[in-house]
Amino acid sequence: MFFERPDAGEICVLVHIDFAAGLNQENLTEFGELAISAGADPVATATGSRDRPESATFLGAGKLAELAEIRQFHDAGLVLFNHSLTPSQERNLERRLGCRVLDRTGLILDIFAQRARSHEGKLQVELAQLRHLSTRLKRGWSHLDRQKGGIGLRGAGEKQLELDQRMIGQRIRSIRKSLARVHGRRELGRGARRRADLATISLVGYTNAGKTSLFNLLTGAEDYAADQLFATLDPRLRRVKLPAYGAAILADTVGFISHLPHQLVEAFKATLEETVAAQLLVHVVDAVGARVEEHVEQVHAVLAEIGAADIPRLQVRNKIDLRAGFRPRIDRNREGRPTRVWMSARTGAGEEELRRALGELLGEDMRQQALVLPPSQAGLRSRLLGRGCIDSEHVDEQGNFHLLARLAPDEARRIASLEGCRVGELRSNRSSPQYLEQSEYRSQGTVSGRQNSVKFRF
């Protein structure tokens, strides 16, 4: 759309300014990794310090002249700012430097545009780009179709700017409708998982923390994983089996980054819904990173922004193989609840500890229950069997299913309310009864103080 803007090349100059009071502070090393991930070739870095940004060009006159010399010396076709620029600052800088200028938000949007593979991902990236572009239309064209008087001089009644704004608005509305349909399909999938009583575990964390490698390790998948920022954009869901719990759904999601552009958070809400709807979050952290605690805080901030701050979470300190002295282990709180697992997704060290911790957290409220299901509830028995929560079963002469299963209280109450079903918490000290006899049921009217159930006596 901006055909008058200079073309951008791969050779680029990075700009990083330190401001007083922490204003617009970003990490320079991370910014260099972002540039390389986008396919750029950084050849120089211009740094400096100021009290506050210059309103017109962000940089002072001296630093701007220095930057122009650096760009000309390296014949760079792109200047990347490790800050957010206003549309007017971006235009003024391009005019003064004679090359394409891109800020941090624009760079992240470009990386997302390169990595999006699914139709949904492409729509989300396009939506974010259009929202970003809509603020940069003014004075983007010189041949505005101005309204003029006189025969043969009357324009279409709109300036080119107005036409662009209207077309972008129409496209944004179209994309939102498409994403609403995506939301509907995802909600159907989540509804099916709820009916099957399958819990969802969502992997979250800073970009390049090793989420996809961990996803592949636990599920046996072979999804693309690389040592680069934002290698994963499209969510992936697979079944995983956990000890002392059974089957669950594991979701791999897009990584976060410091000051993630608001346009991306808004555009990727359909994807981030998998995180919001999860029963447990696994926060993957690069254990050997230089800014671990800062990255942890950034992830917490994004989770709060999307409404997932109150979901239970387990922290996984990944990549322990990169530093000597680290061994796989589970850290617990005073109540014995797992809070952190140390492991390596690349080597598999600590996988058993992680599976055990996940099973403990998801199965905190589960109790072994004795069930009697009539033949008409064979479908329910199949679903419980598919989840791996049945410890033993026996079929009597009438075709009733006698099961020992690990269930949460809410699920036990729901099953007890079904016609012909009986549920009771075990009273025996035996660790694993092999079967139940019909004559051994003694109706009590409650299970753990709940109605519509029976207790069993062995």
C-alpha positions as a Markdown table, in Angstrom:
| # | Residue | x | y | z |
|---|---|---|---|---|
| 1 | Met | 0.0 | 0.0 | 0.0 |
| 2 | Phe | 2.9 | 2.4 | 0.7 |
| 3 | Phe | 4.4 | 2.2 | -2.7 |
| 4 | Glu | 6.4 | 5.4 | -2.1 |
| 5 | Arg | 8.3 | 4.0 | 0.9 |
| 6 | Pro | 11.8 | 2.8 | 0.4 |
| 7 | Asp | 12.4 | -0.9 | -0.3 |
| 8 | Ala | 13.8 | -2.9 | 2.6 |
| 9 | Gly | 16.8 | -5.2 | 2.3 |
| 10 | Glu | 18.2 | -7.9 | 4.6 |
| 11 | Ile | 21.2 | -5.8 | 5.7 |
| 12 | Cys | 20.1 | -3.7 | 8.7 |
| 13 | Val | 21.3 | -1.4 | 11.4 |
| 14 | Leu | 19.9 | -1.8 | 15.0 |
| 15 | Val | 19.1 | 1.2 | 17.1 |
| 16 | His | 18.8 | 1.0 | 20.9 |
| 17 | Ile | 18.5 | 4.0 | 23.1 |
| 18 | Asp | 18.6 | 4.0 | 27.0 |
| 19 | Phe | 16.1 | 6.4 | 28.5 |
| 20 | Ala | 15.9 | 7.8 | 31.9 |
| 21 | Ala | 13.5 | 6.2 | 34.4 |
| 22 | Gly | 13.3 | 3.0 | 32.4 |
| 23 | Leu | 11.2 | 4.6 | 29.7 |
| 24 | Asn | 10.9 | 2.3 | 26.6 |
| 25 | Gln | 13.5 | 0.0 | 27.9 |
| 26 | Glu | 14.0 | -3.3 | 26.0 |
| 27 | Asn | 16.7 | -5.9 | 25.9 |
| 28 | Leu | 19.3 | -5.4 | 23.1 |
| 29 | Thr | 20.4 | -9.0 | 22.9 |
| 30 | Glu | 16.8 | -10.2 | 22.5 |
| 31 | Phe | 16.2 | -7.6 | 19.9 |
| 32 | Gly | 19.2 | -8.9 | 17.9 |
| 33 | Glu | 17.7 | -12.4 | 18.1 |
| 34 | Leu | 14.4 | -11.0 | 16.8 |
| 35 | Ala | 16.1 | -9.4 | 13.8 |
| 36 | Ile | 17.9 | -12.6 | 13.0 |
| 37 | Ser | 14.7 | -14.6 | 13.4 |
| 38 | Ala | 13.1 | -12.3 | 10.8 |
| 39 | Gly | 15.9 | -13.1 | 8.3 |
| 40 | Ala | 17.7 | -9.8 | 8.7 |
| 41 | Asp | 21.5 | -9.4 | 8.8 |
| 42 | Pro | 22.5 | -6.9 | 11.5 |
| 43 | Val | 25.8 | -5.3 | 10.6 |
| 44 | Ala | 25.9 | -2.5 | 13.1 |
| 45 | Thr | 24.2 | -1.2 | 16.3 |
| 46 | Ala | 23.7 | 2.4 | 17.1 |
| 47 | Thr | 23.3 | 3.1 | 20.8 |
| 48 | Gly | 22.9 | 6.2 | 23.0 |
| 49 | Ser | 21.0 | 7.7 | 25.9 |
| 50 | Arg | 18.4 | 10.4 | 26.2 |
| 51 | Asp | 16.1 | 11.8 | 28.9 |
| 52 | Arg | 13.1 | 11.3 | 26.6 |
| 53 | Pro | 12.4 | 10.6 | 22.9 |
| 54 | Glu | 12.4 | 13.5 | 20.4 |
| 55 | Ser | 8.8 | 14.0 | 19.3 |
| 56 | Ala | 9.5 | 14.3 | 15.6 |
| 57 | Thr | 12.3 | 11.8 | 14.9 |
| 58 | Phe | 12.7 | 9.9 | 18.2 |
| 59 | Leu | 16.5 | 10.7 | 18.1 |
| 60 | Gly | 18.3 | 13.9 | 18.6 |
| 61 | Ala | 19.9 | 15.7 | 15.6 |
| 62 | Gly | 23.4 | 14.5 | 16.4 |
| 63 | Lys | 22.4 | 10.8 | 16.8 |
| 64 | Leu | 20.3 | 10.9 | 13.7 |
| 65 | Ala | 23.2 | 12.2 | 11.6 |
| 66 | Glu | 25.4 | 9.5 | 13.1 |
| 67 | Leu | 22.8 | 6.9 | 12.2 |
| 68 | Ala | 22.6 | 8.2 | 8.7 |
| 69 | Glu | 26.4 | 7.8 | 8.3 |
| 70 | Ile | 26.4 | 4.3 | 9.7 |
| 71 | Arg | 23.6 | 3.3 | 7.3 |
| 72 | Gln | 25.3 | 4.8 | 4.3 |
| 73 | Phe | 28.7 | 3.2 | 5.2 |
| 74 | His | 27.1 | -0.3 | 5.4 |
| 75 | Asp | 24.7 | 0.3 | 2.5 |
| 76 | Ala | 21.9 | -1.0 | 4.8 |
| 77 | Gly | 18.4 | -1.0 | 3.4 |
| 78 | Leu | 16.7 | -1.3 | 6.8 |
| 79 | Val | 16.9 | 0.4 | 10.2 |
| 80 | Leu | 15.3 | -1.5 | 13.1 |
| 81 | Phe | 14.4 | 0.4 | 16.3 |
| 82 | Asn | 14.2 | -1.5 | 19.5 |
| 83 | His | 11.4 | 0.7 | 20.6 |
| 84 | Ser | 7.8 | 1.6 | 19.6 |
| 85 | Leu | 7.7 | 4.5 | 17.1 |
| 86 | Thr | 4.7 | 6.7 | 16.3 |
| 87 | Pro | 3.6 | 6.8 | 12.7 |
| 88 | Ser | 4.9 | 10.4 | 12.3 |
| 89 | Gln | 8.3 | 9.4 | 13.7 |
| 90 | Glu | 8.5 | 6.4 | 11.4 |
| 91 | Arg | 7.8 | 8.6 | 8.4 |
| 92 | Asn | 10.2 | 11.3 | 9.4 |
| 93 | Leu | 13.0 | 8.9 | 10.0 |
| 94 | Glu | 12.5 | 7.2 | 6.6 |
| 95 | Arg | 12.6 | 10.6 | 4.9 |
| 96 | Arg | 15.8 | 11.6 | 6.7 |
| 97 | Leu | 17.6 | 8.2 | 6.4 |
| 98 | Gly | 16.4 | 7.3 | 2.9 |
| 99 | Cys | 15.6 | 3.6 | 3.8 |
| 100 | Arg | 12.9 | 1.6 | 5.4 |
| 101 | Val | 12.4 | 2.0 | 9.1 |
| 102 | Leu | 10.7 | -0.5 | 11.3 |
| 103 | Asp | 10.0 | -0.5 | 15.1 |
| 104 | Arg | 9.9 | -3.4 | 17.5 |
| 105 | Thr | 6.1 | -4.0 | 16.9 |
| 106 | Gly | 6.5 | -4.0 | 13.2 |
| 107 | Leu | 9.4 | -6.5 | 13.4 |
| 108 | Ile | 7.4 | -8.9 | 15.6 |
| 109 | Leu | 4.5 | -8.7 | 13.2 |
| 110 | Asp | 6.8 | -9.5 | 10.3 |
| 111 | Ile | 8.1 | -12.6 | 12.1 |
| 112 | Phe | 4.6 | -13.8 | 12.7 |
| 113 | Ala | 3.6 | -13.2 | 9.1 |
| 114 | Gln | 6.6 | -15.5 | 8.0 |
| 115 | Arg | 5.8 | -18.3 | 10.5 |
| 116 | Ala | 2.0 | -18.5 | 10.1 |
| 117 | Arg | 1.1 | -21.8 | 8.4 |
| 118 | Ser | -2.6 | -22.5 | 9.1 |
| 119 | His | -5.5 | -20.6 | 7.6 |
| 120 | Glu | -6.4 | -19.4 | 11.1 |
| 121 | Gly | -2.9 | -18.3 | 11.9 |
| 122 | Lys | -2.7 | -16.3 | 8.7 |
| 123 | Leu | -6.0 | -14.6 | 9.4 |
| 124 | Gln | -4.8 | -13.6 | 12.9 |
| 125 | Val | -1.6 | -12.2 | 11.6 |
| 126 | Glu | -3.3 | -10.3 | 8.9 |
| 127 | Leu | -5.7 | -8.8 | 11.4 |
| 128 | Ala | -2.9 | -7.7 | 13.6 |
| 129 | Gln | -1.1 | -6.2 | 10.6 |
| 130 | Leu | -4.1 | -4.3 | 9.4 |
| 131 | Arg | -4.8 | -2.9 | 12.9 |
| 132 | His | -1.1 | -1.7 | 13.0 |
| 133 | Leu | -1.3 | -0.4 | 9.5 |
| 134 | Ser | -4.5 | 1.6 | 10.0 |
| 135 | Thr | -2.6 | 4.1 | 12.2 |
| 136 | Arg | 0.0 | 4.7 | 9.5 |
| 137 | Leu | -2.1 | 5.7 | 6.6 |
| 138 | Lys | -1.9 | 9.5 | 7.0 |
| 139 | Arg | 0.4 | 11.1 | 4.4 |
| 140 | Gly | 1.3 | 7.7 | 3.1 |
| 141 | Trp | 0.4 | 8.8 | -0.4 |
| 142 | Ser | 1.2 | 11.9 | -2.4 |
| 143 | His | -1.5 | 11.6 | -5.1 |
| 144 | Leu | -4.5 | 12.0 | -2.9 |
| 145 | Asp | -7.7 | 12.1 | -4.9 |
| 146 | Arg | -8.7 | 15.5 | -3.5 |
| 147 | Gln | -12.1 | 17.0 | -4.0 |
| 148 | Lys | -11.8 | 19.7 | -6.6 |
| 149 | Gly | -14.2 | 22.0 | -8.4 |
| 150 | Gly | -14.5 | 22.5 | -12.2 |
| 151 | Ile | -15.5 | 20.3 | -15.1 |
| 152 | Gly | -13.4 | 17.1 | -15.3 |
| 153 | Leu | -11.7 | 17.9 | -12.0 |
| 154 | Arg | -14.2 | 16.4 | -9.5 |
| 155 | Gly | -12.8 | 13.4 | -7.7 |
| 156 | Ala | -14.6 | 10.4 | -6.4 |
| 157 | Gly | -15.7 | 12.3 | -3.3 |
| 158 | Glu | -13.1 | 10.6 | -1.1 |
| 159 | Lys | -9.5 | 11.2 | -0.6 |
| 160 | Gln | -7.2 | 8.1 | -1.1 |
| 161 | Leu | -6.7 | 8.1 | 2.6 |
| 162 | Glu | -10.4 | 7.7 | 3.2 |
| 163 | Leu | -10.6 | 4.9 | 0.6 |
| 164 | Asp | -7.8 | 3.1 | 2.2 |
| 165 | Gln | -9.4 | 3.5 | 5.7 |
| 166 | Arg | -12.7 | 2.1 | 4.4 |
| 167 | Met | -11.1 | -0.8 | 2.6 |
| 168 | Ile | -9.0 | -1.7 | 5.7 |
| 169 | Gly | -12.1 | -1.5 | 7.9 |
| 170 | Gln | -14.1 | -3.8 | 5.6 |
| 171 | Arg | -11.2 | -6.3 | 5.6 |
| 172 | Ile | -10.9 | -6.2 | 9.4 |
| 173 | Arg | -14.7 | -6.9 | 9.7 |
| 174 | Ser | -14.4 | -9.8 | 7.3 |
| 175 | Ile | -11.5 | -11.3 | 9.2 |
| 176 | Arg | -13.3 | -10.9 | 12.5 |
| 177 | Lys | -16.2 | -12.9 | 11.1 |
| 178 | Ser | -13.9 | -15.6 | 9.9 |
| 179 | Leu | -12.2 | -15.8 | 13.3 |
| 180 | Ala | -15.6 | -15.9 | 15.0 |
| 181 | Arg | -16.3 | -19.1 | 13.0 |
| 182 | Val | -12.9 | -20.4 | 14.2 |
| 183 | His | -14.0 | -19.6 | 17.8 |
| 184 | Gly | -17.2 | -21.6 | 17.3 |
| 185 | Arg | -15.3 | -24.6 | 16.0 |
| 186 | Arg | -12.8 | -24.4 | 18.9 |
| 187 | Glu | -15.7 | -24.2 | 21.3 |
| 188 | Leu | -17.3 | -27.3 | 19.8 |
| 189 | Gly | -14.0 | -29.1 | 20.4 |
| 190 | Arg | -13.7 | -27.9 | 23.9 |
| 191 | Gly | -17.3 | -29.0 | 24.5 |
| 192 | Ala | -16.6 | -32.5 | 23.2 |
| 193 | Arg | -13.6 | -32.7 | 25.6 |
| 194 | Arg | -15.7 | -31.6 | 28.5 |
| 195 | Arg | -18.3 | -34.2 | 27.7 |
| 196 | Ala | -15.5 | -36.8 | 27.6 |
| 197 | Asp | -14.2 | -35.4 | 30.9 |
| 198 | Leu | -10.8 | -34.8 | 29.4 |
| 199 | Ala | -8.7 | -32.2 | 31.2 |
| 200 | Thr | -6.6 | -29.7 | 29.1 |
| 201 | Ile | -3.1 | -28.8 | 30.0 |
| 202 | Ser | -1.7 | -25.8 | 28.3 |
| 203 | Leu | 2.0 | -25.1 | 27.8 |
| 204 | Val | 2.8 | -21.4 | 28.2 |
| 205 | Gly | 6.1 | -19.5 | 28.5 |
| 206 | Tyr | 8.5 | -17.1 | 27.0 |
| 207 | Thr | 9.4 | -17.6 | 23.4 |
| 208 | Asn | 12.2 | -20.2 | 22.8 |
| 209 | Ala | 11.8 | -21.7 | 26.3 |
| 210 | Gly | 11.4 | -25.2 | 24.8 |
| 211 | Lys | 7.6 | -25.6 | 24.8 |
| 212 | Thr | 7.4 | -27.5 | 21.5 |
| 213 | Ser | 10.3 | -29.8 | 22.4 |
| 214 | Leu | 8.5 | -30.6 | 25.7 |
| 215 | Phe | 5.2 | -31.1 | 23.8 |
| 216 | Asn | 7.0 | -33.6 | 21.4 |
| 217 | Leu | 8.6 | -35.4 | 24.3 |
| 218 | Leu | 5.3 | -36.0 | 26.2 |
| 219 | Thr | 3.1 | -36.8 | 23.2 |
| 220 | Gly | 5.5 | -38.5 | 20.8 |
| 221 | Ala | 4.7 | -35.8 | 18.2 |
| 222 | Glu | 7.3 | -34.6 | 15.7 |
| 223 | Asp | 6.2 | -30.9 | 15.4 |
| 224 | Tyr | 8.7 | -28.3 | 14.2 |
| 225 | Ala | 10.9 | -27.1 | 17.0 |
| 226 | Ala | 13.9 | -24.8 | 16.6 |
| 227 | Asp | 16.2 | -22.6 | 18.6 |
| 228 | Gln | 14.6 | -19.4 | 17.4 |
| 229 | Leu | 12.0 | -17.0 | 18.6 |
| 230 | Phe | 8.4 | -17.7 | 17.7 |
| 231 | Ala | 9.0 | -21.1 | 16.0 |
| 232 | Thr | 5.4 | -22.0 | 17.0 |
| 233 | Leu | 2.4 | -19.9 | 16.1 |
| 234 | Asp | -0.5 | -22.4 | 15.5 |
| 235 | Pro | -1.8 | -24.2 | 18.6 |
| 236 | Arg | -1.4 | -28.0 | 18.6 |
| 237 | Leu | -3.4 | -30.4 | 20.8 |
| 238 | Arg | -2.6 | -34.1 | 21.5 |
| 239 | Arg | -3.6 | -36.7 | 24.0 |
| 240 | Val | -1.1 | -37.6 | 26.8 |
| 241 | Lys | -1.4 | -40.3 | 29.5 |
| 242 | Leu | -0.4 | -39.5 | 33.1 |
| 243 | Pro | 0.2 | -41.8 | 36.0 |
| 244 | Ala | -2.4 | -41.9 | 38.7 |
| 245 | Tyr | -4.7 | -39.9 | 36.6 |
| 246 | Gly | -5.3 | -41.2 | 33.1 |
| 247 | Ala | -5.6 | -39.3 | 29.7 |
| 248 | Ala | -5.5 | -35.6 | 29.3 |
| 249 | Ile | -5.1 | -33.1 | 26.4 |
| 250 | Leu | -1.8 | -31.2 | 26.1 |
| 251 | Ala | -1.9 | -27.9 | 24.1 |
| 252 | Asp | 1.2 | -26.2 | 22.7 |
| 253 | Thr | 0.7 | -22.5 | 22.3 |
| 254 | Val | 2.5 | -19.4 | 20.9 |
| 255 | Gly | 5.3 | -18.1 | 23.0 |
| 256 | Phe | 5.2 | -14.7 | 24.8 |
| 257 | Ile | 7.7 | -11.9 | 24.7 |
| 258 | Ser | 8.3 | -8.7 | 26.7 |
| 259 | His | 5.8 | -6.0 | 25.7 |
| 260 | Leu | 4.0 | -8.3 | 23.3 |
| 261 | Pro | 2.2 | -6.0 | 20.9 |
| 262 | His | -1.4 | -5.4 | 21.9 |
| 263 | Gln | -2.5 | -6.0 | 18.3 |
| 264 | Leu | -1.2 | -9.6 | 18.5 |
| 265 | Val | -2.8 | -10.2 | 21.9 |
| 266 | Glu | -6.1 | -9.1 | 20.4 |
| 267 | Ala | -5.7 | -11.0 | 17.1 |
| 268 | Phe | -4.6 | -14.2 | 18.8 |
| 269 | Lys | -7.4 | -14.4 | 21.3 |
| 270 | Ala | -8.9 | -17.4 | 19.4 |
| 271 | Thr | -5.6 | -19.2 | 19.9 |
| 272 | Leu | -5.1 | -18.1 | 23.5 |
| 273 | Glu | -8.6 | -19.3 | 24.4 |
| 274 | Glu | -7.0 | -22.8 | 24.7 |
| 275 | Thr | -4.9 | -21.3 | 27.5 |
| 276 | Val | -7.8 | -19.6 | 29.2 |
| 277 | Ala | -9.9 | -22.8 | 29.1 |
| 278 | Ala | -7.2 | -25.1 | 30.5 |
| 279 | Gln | -7.5 | -26.8 | 33.8 |
| 280 | Leu | -3.7 | -26.5 | 34.4 |
| 281 | Leu | -0.9 | -24.3 | 32.9 |
| 282 | Val | 2.6 | -25.6 | 32.5 |
| 283 | His | 4.9 | -22.6 | 32.6 |
| 284 | Val | 8.0 | -23.6 | 30.7 |
| 285 | Val | 11.1 | -21.5 | 31.7 |
| 286 | Asp | 14.6 | -21.5 | 30.3 |
| 287 | Ala | 16.5 | -22.5 | 33.4 |
| 288 | Val | 19.9 | -21.3 | 32.1 |
| 289 | Gly | 18.7 | -18.0 | 30.6 |
| 290 | Ala | 20.2 | -14.7 | 31.6 |
| 291 | Arg | 16.9 | -13.0 | 32.5 |
| 292 | Val | 14.9 | -15.9 | 34.0 |
| 293 | Glu | 12.9 | -13.9 | 36.6 |
| 294 | Glu | 12.2 | -11.1 | 34.2 |
| 295 | His | 10.8 | -13.5 | 31.6 |
| 296 | Val | 8.7 | -15.2 | 34.3 |
| 297 | Glu | 7.1 | -11.8 | 35.2 |
| 298 | Gln | 6.5 | -11.0 | 31.5 |
| 299 | Val | 4.6 | -14.3 | 31.1 |
| 300 | His | 2.6 | -13.6 | 34.3 |
| 301 | Ala | 1.6 | -10.2 | 32.9 |
| 302 | Val | 0.4 | -11.7 | 29.6 |
| 303 | Leu | -1.6 | -14.4 | 31.4 |
| 304 | Ala | -3.2 | -11.7 | 33.5 |
| 305 | Glu | -4.1 | -9.7 | 30.3 |
| 306 | Ile | -5.8 | -12.7 | 28.7 |
| 307 | Gly | -7.7 | -13.6 | 31.9 |
| 308 | Ala | -5.7 | -16.7 | 32.8 |
| 309 | Ala | -4.0 | -15.4 | 36.0 |
| 310 | Asp | -6.1 | -17.6 | 38.4 |
| 311 | Ile | -5.6 | -21.0 | 36.6 |
| 312 | Pro | -3.4 | -23.4 | 38.6 |
| 313 | Arg | 0.1 | -23.7 | 37.2 |
| 314 | Leu | 3.2 | -25.8 | 37.4 |
| 315 | Gln | 6.6 | -24.3 | 36.5 |
| 316 | Val | 9.0 | -26.4 | 34.5 |
| 317 | Arg | 12.6 | -25.3 | 34.5 |
| 318 | Asn | 13.8 | -26.6 | 31.2 |
| 319 | Lys | 17.3 | -27.0 | 29.5 |
| 320 | Ile | 19.1 | -28.3 | 32.7 |
| 321 | Asp | 21.4 | -30.3 | 30.4 |
| 322 | Leu | 23.1 | -27.0 | 29.4 |
| 323 | Arg | 24.5 | -26.4 | 32.9 |
| 324 | Ala | 26.5 | -28.7 | 35.1 |
| 325 | Gly | 25.2 | -29.7 | 38.5 |
| 326 | Phe | 21.5 | -29.7 | 37.6 |
| 327 | Arg | 19.5 | -32.9 | 38.3 |
| 328 | Pro | 15.9 | -33.7 | 37.5 |
| 329 | Arg | 13.7 | -33.2 | 40.6 |
| 330 | Ile | 10.3 | -32.0 | 41.8 |
| 331 | Asp | 10.1 | -29.0 | 44.2 |
| 332 | Arg | 7.1 | -29.1 | 46.5 |
| 333 | Asn | 5.4 | -26.6 | 48.8 |
| 334 | Arg | 4.7 | -27.1 | 52.5 |
| 335 | Glu | 1.5 | -29.1 | 51.7 |
| 336 | Gly | 3.5 | -31.5 | 49.5 |
| 337 | Arg | 2.0 | -30.1 | 46.3 |
| 338 | Pro | 4.3 | -30.0 | 43.2 |
| 339 | Thr | 5.3 | -26.4 | 42.3 |
| 340 | Arg | 8.3 | -26.8 | 40.0 |
| 341 | Val | 10.0 | -29.5 | 38.0 |
| 342 | Trp | 13.6 | -29.4 | 36.8 |
| 343 | Met | 14.2 | -31.3 | 33.5 |
| 344 | Ser | 15.5 | -31.3 | 30.0 |
| 345 | Ala | 13.0 | -31.7 | 27.1 |
| 346 | Arg | 15.9 | -32.3 | 24.7 |
| 347 | Thr | 17.4 | -35.3 | 26.5 |
| 348 | Gly | 14.3 | -36.5 | 28.2 |
| 349 | Ala | 15.8 | -36.2 | 31.7 |
| 350 | Gly | 13.1 | -35.5 | 34.2 |
| 351 | Glu | 10.2 | -36.7 | 32.0 |
| 352 | Glu | 9.1 | -39.2 | 34.6 |
| 353 | Glu | 9.1 | -36.6 | 37.3 |
| 354 | Leu | 7.0 | -34.2 | 35.2 |
| 355 | Arg | 4.4 | -36.8 | 34.3 |
| 356 | Arg | 4.1 | -37.7 | 38.0 |
| 357 | Ala | 3.7 | -34.1 | 39.0 |
| 358 | Leu | 1.0 | -33.5 | 36.4 |
| 359 | Gly | -0.9 | -36.6 | 37.4 |
| 360 | Glu | -0.7 | -35.4 | 41.1 |
| 361 | Leu | -2.0 | -31.9 | 40.3 |
| 362 | Leu | -4.8 | -33.0 | 38.0 |
| 363 | Gly | -5.8 | -35.9 | 40.3 |
| 364 | Glu | -5.8 | -33.9 | 43.6 |
| 365 | Asp | -9.5 | -34.3 | 44.1 |
| 366 | Met | -9.8 | -37.8 | 42.6 |
| 367 | Arg | -10.9 | -40.7 | 44.8 |
| 368 | Gln | -11.3 | -44.4 | 44.0 |
| 369 | Gln | -14.9 | -45.0 | 43.5 |
| 370 | Ala | -16.9 | -48.3 | 43.1 |
| 371 | Leu | -19.3 | -48.0 | 40.2 |
| 372 | Val | -22.1 | -50.2 | 39.0 |
| 373 | Leu | -23.3 | -49.3 | 35.4 |
| 374 | Pro | -26.2 | -51.0 | 33.6 |
| 375 | Pro | -25.7 | -52.4 | 30.1 |
| 376 | Ser | -27.3 | -49.2 | 28.7 |
| 377 | Gln | -24.3 | -47.2 | 30.0 |
| 378 | Ala | -21.7 | -49.1 | 28.0 |
| 379 | Gly | -20.8 | -45.8 | 26.3 |
| 380 | Leu | -19.9 | -44.3 | 29.7 |
| 381 | Arg | -17.8 | -47.3 | 30.5 |
| 382 | Ser | -16.0 | -46.9 | 27.2 |
| 383 | Arg | -15.2 | -43.3 | 27.9 |
| 384 | Leu | -13.9 | -44.0 | 31.3 |
| 385 | Leu | -11.8 | -46.9 | 29.9 |
| 386 | Gly | -10.4 | -44.6 | 27.2 |
| 387 | Arg | -9.3 | -42.1 | 29.8 |
| 388 | Gly | -7.4 | -44.8 | 31.6 |
| 389 | Cys | -9.0 | -44.1 | 35.0 |
| 390 | Ile | -10.5 | -47.7 | 35.5 |
| 391 | Asp | -8.4 | -49.8 | 37.8 |
| 392 | Ser | -10.4 | -53.0 | 37.6 |
| 393 | Glu | -13.8 | -54.2 | 36.3 |
| 394 | His | -16.1 | -57.2 | 36.4 |
| 395 | Val | -19.3 | -58.0 | 34.6 |
| 396 | Asp | -22.1 | -59.9 | 36.4 |
| 397 | Glu | -24.6 | -62.3 | 35.0 |
| 398 | Gln | -27.1 | -59.5 | 34.3 |
| 399 | Gly | -24.5 | -57.6 | 32.2 |
| 400 | Asn | -23.9 | -54.9 | 34.8 |
| 401 | Phe | -20.4 | -53.4 | 34.8 |
| 402 | His | -18.8 | -53.3 | 38.2 |
| 403 | Leu | -15.8 | -50.9 | 38.1 |
| 404 | Leu | -13.2 | -49.5 | 40.4 |
| 405 | Ala | -12.4 | -46.1 | 38.9 |
| 406 | Arg | -10.6 | -42.9 | 40.0 |
| 407 | Leu | -13.1 | -40.0 | 39.8 |
| 408 | Ala | -13.4 | -36.4 | 40.9 |
| 409 | Pro | -16.3 | -35.7 | 43.3 |
| 410 | Asp | -18.3 | -33.7 | 40.7 |
| 411 | Glu | -17.9 | -36.5 | 38.1 |
| 412 | Ala | -19.0 | -39.1 | 40.7 |
| 413 | Arg | -22.1 | -37.1 | 41.5 |
| 414 | Arg | -22.9 | -36.7 | 37.8 |
| 415 | Ile | -22.6 | -40.5 | 37.2 |
| 416 | Ala | -24.7 | -41.2 | 40.3 |
| 417 | Ser | -27.5 | -39.1 | 38.9 |
| 418 | Leu | -27.7 | -41.2 | 35.8 |
| 419 | Glu | -30.5 | -43.8 | 35.5 |
| 420 | Gly | -29.4 | -47.2 | 36.8 |
| 421 | Cys | -26.0 | -46.1 | 37.9 |
| 422 | Arg | -24.7 | -46.5 | 41.5 |
| 423 | Val | -21.6 | -44.9 | 42.9 |
| 424 | Gly | -19.9 | -45.4 | 46.2 |
| 425 | Glu | -16.5 | -44.5 | 47.8 |
| 426 | Leu | -14.6 | -47.5 | 49.0 |
| 427 | Arg | -14.6 | -48.4 | 52.6 |
| 428 | Ser | -12.3 | -51.4 | 52.4 |
| 429 | Asn | -8.7 | -51.3 | 53.5 |
| 430 | Arg | -7.8 | -53.7 | 50.6 |
| 431 | Ser | -5.7 | -51.9 | 48.1 |
| 432 | Ser | -7.2 | -53.4 | 44.9 |
| 433 | Pro | -10.3 | -55.5 | 45.1 |
| 434 | Gln | -10.7 | -57.6 | 41.9 |
| 435 | Tyr | -14.5 | -57.6 | 41.7 |
| 436 | Leu | -17.7 | -56.6 | 43.4 |
| 437 | Glu | -20.7 | -58.8 | 44.2 |
| 438 | Gln | -24.2 | -57.4 | 43.8 |
| 439 | Ser | -25.1 | -58.6 | 47.3 |
| 440 | Glu | -22.4 | -56.5 | 48.8 |
| 441 | Tyr | -24.1 | -53.2 | 48.2 |
| 442 | Arg | -25.6 | -51.4 | 51.2 |
| 443 | Ser | -27.6 | -48.3 | 50.3 |
| 444 | Gln | -26.6 | -45.3 | 52.4 |
| 445 | Gly | -28.1 | -42.5 | 50.4 |
| 446 | Thr | -24.8 | -40.5 | 50.3 |
| 447 | Val | -21.3 | -40.6 | 49.2 |
| 448 | Ser | -19.0 | -38.4 | 51.2 |
| 449 | Gly | -22.0 | -36.4 | 52.3 |
| 450 | Arg | -23.5 | -36.2 | 48.8 |
| 451 | Gln | -26.9 | -37.4 | 47.8 |
| 452 | Asn | -28.0 | -39.8 | 45.0 |
| 453 | Ser | -25.4 | -42.5 | 45.7 |
| 454 | Val | -24.6 | -45.6 | 47.7 |
| 455 | Lys | -21.7 | -46.8 | 49.8 |
| 456 | Phe | -20.1 | -50.2 | 49.4 |
| 457 | Arg | -19.2 | -52.8 | 52.0 |
| 458 | Phe | -16.5 | -55.4 | 51.4 |
